[in-house]
Amino acid sequence: MTVKVRAHEERVEWVDATHAVVHVRQSPHDGLANAAVLKTLARTLRVGIGQLRMVRGFRGKSKVIEVD
């Protein structure tokens, strides 16, 4: 998954079944963008935020998120 920060709206664009581009409004400061990514993805997938776990990519634009 790829993250675009400081977007105009929060949304998820699916590239294929396993890769998405997540647009979030937050800036990458103090983990705010990571939290926004999980929230936006949970809303899109209609799962609880507790069912998502960031496996890799805590500091970069490319992330791996696991869904339980």
MODELLER restraints for C-alpha pairs under 7 A, 6 or more apart:
rsr = mdl.restraints
at = mdl.atoms
rsr.add(forms.Gaussian(group=physical.xy_distance, feature=features.Distance(at['CA:1:A'], at['CA:19:A']), mean=5.16, stdev=0.5))
rsr.add(forms.Gaussian(group=physical.xy_distance, feature=features.Distance(at['CA:1:A'], at['CA:20:A']), mean=4.93, stdev=0.5))
rsr.add(forms.Gaussian(group=physical.xy_distance, feature=features.Distance(at['CA:1:A'], at['CA:21:A']), mean=5.80, stdev=0.5))
rsr.add(forms.Gaussian(group=physical.xy_distance, feature=features.Distance(at['CA:1:A'], at['CA:62:A']), mean=5.68, stdev=0.5))
rsr.add(forms.Gaussian(group=physical.xy_distance, feature=features.Distance(at['CA:1:A'], at['CA:63:A']), mean=5.22, stdev=0.5))
rsr.add(forms.Gaussian(group=physical.xy_distance, feature=features.Distance(at['CA:1:A'], at['CA:64:A']), mean=6.19, stdev=0.5))
rsr.add(forms.Gaussian(group=physical.xy_distance, feature=features.Distance(at['CA:2:A'], at['CA:20:A']), mean=6.40, stdev=0.5))
rsr.add(forms.Gaussian(group=physical.xy_distance, feature=features.Distance(at['CA:2:A'], at['CA:21:A']), mean=4.76, stdev=0.5))
rsr.add(forms.Gaussian(group=physical.xy_distance, feature=features.Distance(at['CA:2:A'], at['CA:22:A']), mean=6.26, stdev=0.5))
rsr.add(forms.Gaussian(group=physical.xy_distance, feature=features.Distance(at['CA:2:A'], at['CA:61:A']), mean=5.52, stdev=0.5))
rsr.add(forms.Gaussian(group=physical.xy_distance, feature=features.Distance(at['CA:2:A'], at['CA:62:A']), mean=4.63, stdev=0.5))
rsr.add(forms.Gaussian(group=physical.xy_distance, feature=features.Distance(at['CA:2:A'], at['CA:63:A']), mean=6.23, stdev=0.5))
rsr.add(forms.Gaussian(group=physical.xy_distance, feature=features.Distance(at['CA:3:A'], at['CA:21:A']), mean=5.72, stdev=0.5))
rsr.add(forms.Gaussian(group=physical.xy_distance, feature=features.Distance(at['CA:3:A'], at['CA:22:A']), mean=4.91, stdev=0.5))
rsr.add(forms.Gaussian(group=physical.xy_distance, feature=features.Distance(at['CA:3:A'], at['CA:23:A']), mean=6.03, stdev=0.5))
rsr.add(forms.Gaussian(group=physical.xy_distance, feature=features.Distance(at['CA:3:A'], at['CA:61:A']), mean=5.01, stdev=0.5))
rsr.add(forms.Gaussian(group=physical.xy_distance, feature=features.Distance(at['CA:3:A'], at['CA:62:A']), mean=6.48, stdev=0.5))
rsr.add(forms.Gaussian(group=physical.xy_distance, feature=features.Distance(at['CA:4:A'], at['CA:22:A']), mean=6.15, stdev=0.5))
rsr.add(forms.Gaussian(group=physical.xy_distance, feature=features.Distance(at['CA:4:A'], at['CA:23:A']), mean=4.77, stdev=0.5))
rsr.add(forms.Gaussian(group=physical.xy_distance, feature=features.Distance(at['CA:4:A'], at['CA:24:A']), mean=6.34, stdev=0.5))
rsr.add(forms.Gaussian(group=physical.xy_distance, feature=features.Distance(at['CA:5:A'], at['CA:23:A']), mean=6.08, stdev=0.5))
rsr.add(forms.Gaussian(group=physical.xy_distance, feature=features.Distance(at['CA:5:A'], at['CA:24:A']), mean=5.16, stdev=0.5))
rsr.add(forms.Gaussian(group=physical.xy_distance, feature=features.Distance(at['CA:5:A'], at['CA:25:A']), mean=5.88, stdev=0.5))
rsr.add(forms.Gaussian(group=physical.xy_distance, feature=features.Distance(at['CA:5:A'], at['CA:26:A']), mean=6.05, stdev=0.5))
rsr.add(forms.Gaussian(group=physical.xy_distance, feature=features.Distance(at['CA:5:A'], at['CA:27:A']), mean=5.72, stdev=0.5))
rsr.add(forms.Gaussian(group=physical.xy_distance, feature=features.Distance(at['CA:5:A'], at['CA:28:A']), mean=6.92, stdev=0.5))
rsr.add(forms.Gaussian(group=physical.xy_distance, feature=features.Distance(at['CA:5:A'], at['CA:33:A']), mean=6.90, stdev=0.5))
rsr.add(forms.Gaussian(group=physical.xy_distance, feature=features.Distance(at['CA:6:A'], at['CA:24:A']), mean=6.10, stdev=0.5))
rsr.add(forms.Gaussian(group=physical.xy_distance, feature=features.Distance(at['CA:6:A'], at['CA:25:A']), mean=4.36, stdev=0.5))
rsr.add(forms.Gaussian(group=physical.xy_distance, feature=features.Distance(at['CA:6:A'], at['CA:26:A']), mean=5.48, stdev=0.5))
rsr.add(forms.Gaussian(group=physical.xy_distance, feature=features.Distance(at['CA:6:A'], at['CA:27:A']), mean=5.58, stdev=0.5))
rsr.add(forms.Gaussian(group=physical.xy_distance, feature=features.Distance(at['CA:7:A'], at['CA:23:A']), mean=5.72, stdev=0.5))
rsr.add(forms.Gaussian(group=physical.xy_distance, feature=features.Distance(at['CA:7:A'], at['CA:24:A']), mean=5.43, stdev=0.5))
rsr.add(forms.Gaussian(group=physical.xy_distance, feature=features.Distance(at['CA:7:A'], at['CA:25:A']), mean=4.76, stdev=0.5))
rsr.add(forms.Gaussian(group=physical.xy_distance, feature=features.Distance(at['CA:8:A'], at['CA:25:A']), mean=6.25, stdev=0.5))
rsr.add(forms.Gaussian(group=physical.xy_distance, feature=features.Distance(at['CA:9:A'], at['CA:23:A']), mean=6.89, stdev=0.5))
rsr.add(forms.Gaussian(group=physical.xy_distance, feature=features.Distance(at['CA:9:A'], at['CA:24:A']), mean=6.55, stdev=0.5))
rsr.add(forms.Gaussian(group=physical.xy_distance, feature=features.Distance(at['CA:9:A'], at['CA:25:A']), mean=6.30, stdev=0.5))
rsr.add(forms.Gaussian(group=physical.xy_distance, feature=features.Distance(at['CA:10:A'], at['CA:23:A']), mean=5.14, stdev=0.5))
rsr.add(forms.Gaussian(group=physical.xy_distance, feature=features.Distance(at['CA:10:A'], at['CA:24:A']), mean=4.58, stdev=0.5))
rsr.add(forms.Gaussian(group=physical.xy_distance, feature=features.Distance(at['CA:10:A'], at['CA:25:A']), mean=6.17, stdev=0.5))
rsr.add(forms.Gaussian(group=physical.xy_distance, feature=features.Distance(at['CA:10:A'], at['CA:40:A']), mean=6.65, stdev=0.5))
rsr.add(forms.Gaussian(group=physical.xy_distance, feature=features.Distance(at['CA:11:A'], at['CA:22:A']), mean=5.97, stdev=0.5))
rsr.add(forms.Gaussian(group=physical.xy_distance, feature=features.Distance(at['CA:11:A'], at['CA:23:A']), mean=5.25, stdev=0.5))
rsr.add(forms.Gaussian(group=physical.xy_distance, feature=features.Distance(at['CA:11:A'], at['CA:24:A']), mean=6.93, stdev=0.5))
rsr.add(forms.Gaussian(group=physical.xy_distance, feature=features.Distance(at['CA:11:A'], at['CA:40:A']), mean=6.70, stdev=0.5))
rsr.add(forms.Gaussian(group=physical.xy_distance, feature=features.Distance(at['CA:12:A'], at['CA:20:A']), mean=6.52, stdev=0.5))
rsr.add(forms.Gaussian(group=physical.xy_distance, feature=features.Distance(at['CA:12:A'], at['CA:21:A']), mean=5.77, stdev=0.5))
rsr.add(forms.Gaussian(group=physical.xy_distance, feature=features.Distance(at['CA:12:A'], at['CA:22:A']), mean=4.53, stdev=0.5))
rsr.add(forms.Gaussian(group=physical.xy_distance, feature=features.Distance(at['CA:12:A'], at['CA:23:A']), mean=6.23, stdev=0.5))
rsr.add(forms.Gaussian(group=physical.xy_distance, feature=features.Distance(at['CA:13:A'], at['CA:20:A']), mean=5.51, stdev=0.5))
rsr.add(forms.Gaussian(group=physical.xy_distance, feature=features.Distance(at['CA:13:A'], at['CA:21:A']), mean=5.07, stdev=0.5))
rsr.add(forms.Gaussian(group=physical.xy_distance, feature=features.Distance(at['CA:13:A'], at['CA:22:A']), mean=6.37, stdev=0.5))
rsr.add(forms.Gaussian(group=physical.xy_distance, feature=features.Distance(at['CA:14:A'], at['CA:20:A']), mean=4.32, stdev=0.5))
rsr.add(forms.Gaussian(group=physical.xy_distance, feature=features.Distance(at['CA:14:A'], at['CA:21:A']), mean=6.38, stdev=0.5))
rsr.add(forms.Gaussian(group=physical.xy_distance, feature=features.Distance(at['CA:22:A'], at['CA:37:A']), mean=6.62, stdev=0.5))
rsr.add(forms.Gaussian(group=physical.xy_distance, feature=features.Distance(at['CA:24:A'], at['CA:33:A']), mean=6.81, stdev=0.5))
rsr.add(forms.Gaussian(group=physical.xy_distance, feature=features.Distance(at['CA:24:A'], at['CA:36:A']), mean=6.26, stdev=0.5))
rsr.add(forms.Gaussian(group=physical.xy_distance, feature=features.Distance(at['CA:24:A'], at['CA:37:A']), mean=6.47, stdev=0.5))
rsr.add(forms.Gaussian(group=physical.xy_distance, feature=features.Distance(at['CA:26:A'], at['CA:32:A']), mean=6.13, stdev=0.5))
rsr.add(forms.Gaussian(group=physical.xy_distance, feature=features.Distance(at['CA:26:A'], at['CA:33:A']), mean=5.01, stdev=0.5))
rsr.add(forms.Gaussian(group=physical.xy_distance, feature=features.Distance(at['CA:26:A'], at['CA:36:A']), mean=6.83, stdev=0.5))
rsr.add(forms.Gaussian(group=physical.xy_distance, feature=features.Distance(at['CA:27:A'], at['CA:33:A']), mean=5.69, stdev=0.5))
rsr.add(forms.Gaussian(group=physical.xy_distance, feature=features.Distance(at['CA:38:A'], at['CA:49:A']), mean=6.48, stdev=0.5))
rsr.add(forms.Gaussian(group=physical.xy_distance, feature=features.Distance(at['CA:38:A'], at['CA:52:A']), mean=6.83, stdev=0.5))
rsr.add(forms.Gaussian(group=physical.xy_distance, feature=features.Distance(at['CA:39:A'], at['CA:49:A']), mean=6.17, stdev=0.5))
rsr.add(forms.Gaussian(group=physical.xy_distance, feature=features.Distance(at['CA:42:A'], at['CA:48:A']), mean=5.92, stdev=0.5))
rsr.add(forms.Gaussian(group=physical.xy_distance, feature=features.Distance(at['CA:42:A'], at['CA:49:A']), mean=5.34, stdev=0.5))
rsr.add(forms.Gaussian(group=physical.xy_distance, feature=features.Distance(at['CA:51:A'], at['CA:67:A']), mean=5.69, stdev=0.5))
rsr.add(forms.Gaussian(group=physical.xy_distance, feature=features.Distance(at['CA:51:A'], at['CA:68:A']), mean=5.06, stdev=0.5))
rsr.add(forms.Gaussian(group=physical.xy_distance, feature=features.Distance(at['CA:52:A'], at['CA:65:A']), mean=6.58, stdev=0.5))
rsr.add(forms.Gaussian(group=physical.xy_distance, feature=features.Distance(at['CA:52:A'], at['CA:66:A']), mean=5.68, stdev=0.5))
rsr.add(forms.Gaussian(group=physical.xy_distance, feature=features.Distance(at['CA:52:A'], at['CA:67:A']), mean=4.75, stdev=0.5))
rsr.add(forms.Gaussian(group=physical.xy_distance, feature=features.Distance(at['CA:52:A'], at['CA:68:A']), mean=6.43, stdev=0.5))
rsr.add(forms.Gaussian(group=physical.xy_distance, feature=features.Distance(at['CA:53:A'], at['CA:65:A']), mean=5.56, stdev=0.5))
rsr.add(forms.Gaussian(group=physical.xy_distance, feature=features.Distance(at['CA:53:A'], at['CA:66:A']), mean=5.12, stdev=0.5))
rsr.add(forms.Gaussian(group=physical.xy_distance, feature=features.Distance(at['CA:53:A'], at['CA:67:A']), mean=6.54, stdev=0.5))
rsr.add(forms.Gaussian(group=physical.xy_distance, feature=features.Distance(at['CA:54:A'], at['CA:64:A']), mean=6.00, stdev=0.5))
rsr.add(forms.Gaussian(group=physical.xy_distance, feature=features.Distance(at['CA:54:A'], at['CA:65:A']), mean=4.49, stdev=0.5))
rsr.add(forms.Gaussian(group=physical.xy_distance, feature=features.Distance(at['CA:54:A'], at['CA:66:A']), mean=6.28, stdev=0.5))
rsr.add(forms.Gaussian(group=physical.xy_distance, feature=features.Distance(at['CA:55:A'], at['CA:64:A']), mean=5.39, stdev=0.5))
rsr.add(forms.Gaussian(group=physical.xy_distance, feature=features.Distance(at['CA:55:A'], at['CA:65:A']), mean=5.66, stdev=0.5))
rsr.add(forms.Gaussian(group=physical.xy_distance, feature=features.Distance(at['CA:55:A'], at['CA:66:A']), mean=6.57, stdev=0.5))
rsr.add(forms.Gaussian(group=physical.xy_distance, feature=features.Distance(at['CA:56:A'], at['CA:63:A']), mean=5.45, stdev=0.5))
rsr.add(forms.Gaussian(group=physical.xy_distance, feature=features.Distance(at['CA:56:A'], at['CA:64:A']), mean=5.01, stdev=0.5))
rsr.add(forms.Gaussian(group=physical.xy_distance, feature=features.Distance(at['CA:57:A'], at['CA:63:A']), mean=4.22, stdev=0.5))
rsr.add(forms.Gaussian(group=physical.xy_distance, feature=features.Distance(at['CA:57:A'], at['CA:64:A']), mean=6.41, stdev=0.5))
